[in-house]
Amino acid sequence: MSKNEQYPDQVRIRLGLIDSEISERPEAHIFVTSQASWENCCDDLPCCDVYEPVR
């Protein structure tokens, strides 16, 4: 879990903590400039060099 003082109403839950089926799907790829060399984002999701813009 993480919080950001700039956005106090927002809480981010790490998906690795959930041990049941996850119906949500990714909405963006973040930190793409530091991704592993074997990573290939080949879908239509937006890519961000830093944190994803706040929705």
SEKOL-359296 format. One record per atom (N, C-alpha, C): y, z, x; residue number from 0. Coordinates in steps of 0.02 Angstrom, whole numbers, plus 32768, in hexadecimal, padded with zeros to 4 digits. Atoms other than C-alpha are relative to their C-alpha. Example, Ala and Ser with C-alpha at 12.3 -4.5 7.8 and 13.67 -1.06 7.14 Angstrom:
# residues 2
   north     up   east   seq
    7FC5   8000   802D     0
    7F1F   8186   8267     0
    803C   8000   802D     0
    7FC5   7FFD   7FD6     1
    7FCB   8165   82AC     1
    8037   8025   7FD9     1
END
This chain:
# residues 55
   north     up   east   seq
    7FC6   8000   802A     0
    8000   8000   8000     0
    803D   8000   802D     0
    7FC1   7FFD   7FDB     1
    80B0   7FE1   803B     1
    803A   7FFF   7FCF     1
    7FC2   7FFF   8027     2
    815F   7FFD   7FFA     2
    8038   7FE8   802D     2
    7FC6   8016   7FDB     3
    8208   7FBA   802E     3
    803C   8021   7FE0     3
    7FC5   7FDD   801B     4
    82A6   8022   801B     4
    8031   7FD0   7FDF     4
    7FD4   8032   801D     5
    8304   7F82   7FF4     5
    7FEC   7FED   7FB9     5
    801B   8011   8042     6
    8294   7F65   7F5B     6
    7FD6   803B   7FE7     6
    8024   7FC3   8011     7
    8267   8014   7F1C     7
    7FD1   7FFA   7FC4     7
    802B   8009   803A     8
    8217   7FD3   7E7B     8
    7FC1   7FD8   8010     8
    8039   802A   7FED     9
    8199   7F6A   7EDB     9
    7FCF   8026   802B     9
    8036   7FE2   7FD9    10
    80F3   7FAA   7F1C    10
    7FCE   7FC9   800E    10
    8031   8033   7FEE    11
    807B   7F39   7F7B    11
    7FBE   8023   8010    11
    8043   7FE5   7FF6    12
    7FC2   7F5F   7F75    12
    7FD9   7FD0   802C    12
    802A   8029   7FD5    13
    7F52   7F1F   8000    13
    7FC0   7FEE   7FDC    13
    803B   8016   8026    14
    7EC8   7EB7   7FB2    14
    7FBF   801C   801C    14
    803D   7FE4   7FE3    15
    7E49   7F00   802B    15
    7FEE   8044   7FE2    15
    800D   7FC0   8020    16
    7E57   7FA4   7FCB    16
    7FDB   7FF9   7FBD    16
    801D   800B   8043    17
    7E16   7F57   7F29    17
    7FB6   7FED   8007    17
    8048   800D   7FFA    18
    7D59   7F5B   7F14    18
    7FE2   7FE0   7FC1    18
    8019   8023   803C    19
    7D4C   7EF8   7E72    19
    801B   7FB8   8003    19
    7FEB   8046   8003    20
    7D68   7E42   7E41    20
    804D   7FFC   7FFD    20
    7FB8   8009   7FFE    21
    7E19   7E06   7E65    21
    800F   7FBD   7FDE    21
    7FF1   803D   8024    22
    7E5B   7D88   7DE7    22
    8040   7FDE   8018    22
    7FC2   801D   7FE7    23
    7F04   7D6D   7E3A    23
    7FF0   7FD0   803A    23
    8007   8030   7FCA    24
    7F18   7CDD   7EB3    24
    803F   8001   802C    24
    7FC5   8001   7FD4    25
    7F8D   7CC8   7F49    25
    8038   7FD7   7FE2    25
    7FC5   8024   8018    26
    803E   7C90   7F21    26
    8026   7FDF   8039    26
    7FDD   801D   7FC6    27
    8079   7C67   7FD2    27
    7FDA   8014   803F    27
    8018   7FEE   7FBD    28
    8049   7C69   808A    28
    803D   801A   8026    28
    7FC8   7FE4   7FDC    29
    80B8   7CDB   80F2    29
    7FEF   8005   804A    29
    8005   7FFC   7FB7    30
    80D6   7CE7   81AE    30
    7FD7   7FC6   801D    30
    8028   8039   7FEB    31
    8090   7C38   81C6    31
    800C   7FEC   8048    31
    7FF3   8012   7FBA    32
    80E2   7C24   8271    32
    7FD5   802A   8030    32
    802A   7FD7   7FD4    33
    8071   7CAE   82B5    33
    7FB7   8001   7FE8    33
    8045   8002   8018    34
    7FD0   7C7C   825D    34
    7FD0   7FED   8038    34
    8034   8010   7FCE    35
    7F2E   7C69   82BE    35
    7FFA   7FB4   8007    35
    8005   8048   7FF3    36
    7F11   7BBF   830D    36
    7FCC   7FDE   7FD4    36
    8034   801D   802A    37
    7E77   7BA5   829F    37
    8013   7FFF   7FB6    37
    7FEB   7FFE   8047    38
    7ED6   7BC8   81FD    38
    8020   7FBD   7FED    38
    7FE6   803F   8018    39
    7EFD   7B2C   8199    39
    8013   8008   7FB6    39
    7FE8   7FF9   8045    40
    7F68   7B45   80FD    40
    8004   7FBB   7FE1    40
    8002   8045   801B    41
    7F35   7AA8   80A3    41
    8001   8000   7FB4    41
    7FF9   7FFF   8049    42
    7F65   7AD4   7FF1    42
    8049   7FF3   7FEF    42
    7FBC   800E   8017    43
    8003   7ABF   7F8B    43
    802C   803E   7FFC    43
    7FD8   7FC3   8002    44
    8040   7B72   7FA0    44
    803B   7FFB   8030    44
    7FC7   8000   7FD2    45
    80EC   7B8D   7FED    45
    7FEF   8027   803F    45
    800A   7FDE   7FBF    46
    80EF   7BC1   80A5    46
    8042   801E   8016    46
    7FC4   7FDD   7FE9    47
    816B   7C3F   80EC    47
    7FF6   8017   8047    47
    8004   7FE9   7FBB    48
    8191   7C66   81A2    48
    8003   804C   8004    48
    7FF9   7FB7   8002    49
    81BB   7D1A   8174    49
    7FE8   8018   7FBC    49
    8015   7FE7   8041    50
    81A5   7D84   80D9    50
    8011   7FCE   7FC9    50
    7FF4   802C   803A    51
    8198   7D24   8036    51
    803F   8017   7FDC    51
    7FC4   7FEB   8026    52
    823B   7D21   7FD3    52
    7FEC   802A   7FC4    52
    800E   7FD3   8039    53
    8243   7DA7   7F4D    53
    8001   7FD7   7FC0    53
    8004   8024   8040    54
    820C   7D65   7EA4    54
    8027   8025   7FCB    54
END
